[in-house]
Amino acid sequence: MSIKEIFTTMEYGSASENSDVAQQWLTNLNNTFNHYINGQWQQPKTNQYFDSNNPANKEHIANVADGSVDDVALAVTAARKAQKQWFAIGGHARAKYLYAIARQIQKHSRLFSVLETLDNGKPIRESRDIDIPLVARHFYHHAGWAQIMSTEFKGFEPLGVVGQIIPWNFPLLMLAWKVAPALAMGNTVVLKPAEFTSATAVLFAQICDEIGLPKGVFNLVLGNGKAGQAIVEHSNIDKIAFTGSTQVGRLIRQATAGTGKKISLELGGKSAFIVFEDADLDSVVEGIVDAIWFNQGQVCCAGSRLLMQESIADKLTTKLVERMKKLKVGDSLSKNIDVGAIIDARQLVKIKEMVALGVAEGATLHQATLRETECADENGCFYPPTLLTDVEPASTIAQQEIFGPVLAAMTFRSPSEAVQVANNSRYGLAASVWSENINVALDVAPKIKAGVVWINSTNIFDAGAGFGGYRESGFGREGGKEGLFEYIQESWLTKLSTKTVTSKANKKVAKSVSSALSIDRTAKLFIGGKQVRPDSGYSLPVYDVSGAHIAEIPDGSRKDIRNAVEAANKASSWSSATAHNRAQVLYFIAENLQTRAAEFAQRISQLTGKSAKDGEKEVDLAINRIFSSAAWADKYEGQIHVPPQRIVTLAMKEPLGNIAIVAPEEAGFLGFVSTIMPAIAMGNRVIVVPSQQTALLATDFYQILNTSDVPAGVINIITGDREALTDTLAKHYDIDGFWYWGTAEGSKHVEFESAATMKRTWVNHGKLYDWTSDEQMNSELFLRHAVEIKNVWVPYGA
Ligand code: NDP
């Protein structure tokens, strides 16, 4: 071949990575992978193994132990036994272990890379230059967090035993994202890798063994979904960290409902890649290659929806098709290829079906050509880089995750339309924004509902910056300081009284509001800034402390909730108001409550039997709480992460959106105020169900809201049957977060029902908070639950 031909075809000679060392490693293990439990290699209790193959050539890699409930039980026992001591050895000692792991990973980086590629089918260039260096960086970074835990996280403690379940697309990297923070914070781990990709997890366990990690600190159980399920359902595990499909994430949310297990879910995505007309199109094309053809598109945050401004759509499509056709697909060990093998024949079938569906739905197909011999179906699982144009934003291929090298392209006209189309997804994991105009990019980024936004870049990750999604992409963050909160808890939370909270349901009165007797005035619902009668036309009685019937409160229902959510949606400008403005409004509420303090104190005495003095104290404390939230409104700020590239990452704290709050029954007015204020201070709109016994105080309170410049729809108050309202709120599609203080059964119900829409939930499992305690109420816990952290990556350099 002449040099000229080489330049035009871009054909190079073969440059295959030598896999002898990896093959020898497999031979030494007799091509058999066992569990690593309590510092020992253990055969599966059932003695069953399954095959794992190289998807690029279908060659057998290993027999993998098929983990069962019994294997998981052994691992959990070991982890539990080891946990106290692992925390007790202190941050410095844990830091040294994590540092040793990082060093070992670097020393064996080539073996890790080759094994990862053999097992997963990803190009060696990617495992060698991206996955493994990031793994090492993760352990170094978290060694640092272990070292400084006692000062940075004063008052916190580890959760205990953590169950971790990871997918096959970044096997070792996902292990690192989960294991490093968990161990750094003093937890012990039971981890299950995906059935397709166990190899690097086994090598990792070997390294843990070699560095003398105390037994039981890291336990590896191999197997398929059954082993994952056994971890999820084990009663002696304190937390589940999961990465995988939204479908399994939902099952995990349901299975853990009411158990008190903390969970973090990193699920699917359909991330938008938005190109404005002033973007540098050549950079954009390379960005798209990284966004959707990196790792064969099997990336949860892959930029799988291309949104092009109409004026440059044709030009960009032409450039992109030209570039796509030059991508080389083939043997994953070849250092020359761009796209490797799809993980498994079943995934390949799914991709083919989705593309056929796209074409049937009217999309135009553009594909690179596969080299016949290298990529023949009988050799391995290969699929060509694919672009679908003329895609309708509502079509299946624009809405569903394909998890393959398939890009769905559509157009938009204005920045606001771009935001609208980008947010037209049930997912919210990531997005890329391409524009040479920094004003446009920084205006659009906060408006996109996604946990990560890359500006003029894509698919960049770092241990120091949080990663995770909104909506059906899950909740919780991995990486950065924000990710560590997934593995620790405030010590006071572990000491809450377990005295059962019981609901005191008032009986329904079979008469209309207007016919009620002995009421001094008509209490109403408060929706969209207006006092409204309940749709049901029913009321519930309110008794004073002596049991006398003193008034009635509206019995709110499904329709009232629907109206309240609509009102909350219309109040979205509250979320974009400046923090200073929000603080001013909160201070004004406090000021107006102060003016009517005596009246509120009297009402507290009447409803609860507290002395006049205690009533006054409660109002004072409520005012204090409002001041605290106002104070935090403009101080609970984001952070700037500085990853090791020429990039700054703006970790911005954003409101969740609409938060449903079921206030604590036992904490009356103080509980009502203490829950709403931090939520609205952070820019959320709330739909709140107050305590039934003291609901009249909530309905008195809306008069204060009306005089305090609180925009209509920011606070919506629905009185009524707490259980029925809780059920409706948990099932509502347009609620982003749910805070619930009530019974253990109610907590379980909230968690279970919230799975359908993947709301972020915060429940008390029937435990009692101390609403008078400064330690509990002025902690950042409320604020943390009131925000999502979005990391916006901004590269710099002339
Ligand atoms: P899954 O969600 O099924 O698997 C992820 C992990 O969960 C694996 O370790 C899996 O085990 C385990 N698992 C499976 N079922 C259960 C269960 N009931 N309880 C607990 N753990 C369970 O993803 P798949 O690998 O099957 O891929 C399916 C689709 O999911 C892909 O096509 C893609 O769309 C999406 N996906 C998304 C990922 C992401 O990062 N967001 C990553 C991977 C997939 P095992 O695999 O061993 O059976």
Boltz pocket constraint, residues with backbone or C-beta under 6 A from the ligand:
constraints:
  - pocket:
      binder: B
      contacts: [[A, 165], [A, 166], [A, 167], [A, 168], [A, 169], [A, 192], [A, 193], [A, 194], [A, 195], [A, 196], [A, 223], [A, 224], [A, 225], [A, 226], [A, 227], [A, 228], [A, 229], [A, 230], [A, 232], [A, 243], [A, 244], [A, 245], [A, 246], [A, 248], [A, 249], [A, 251], [A, 266], [A, 267], [A, 268], [A, 269], [A, 299], [A, 300], [A, 347], [A, 401], [A, 402], [A, 403]]
      max_distance: 6.0
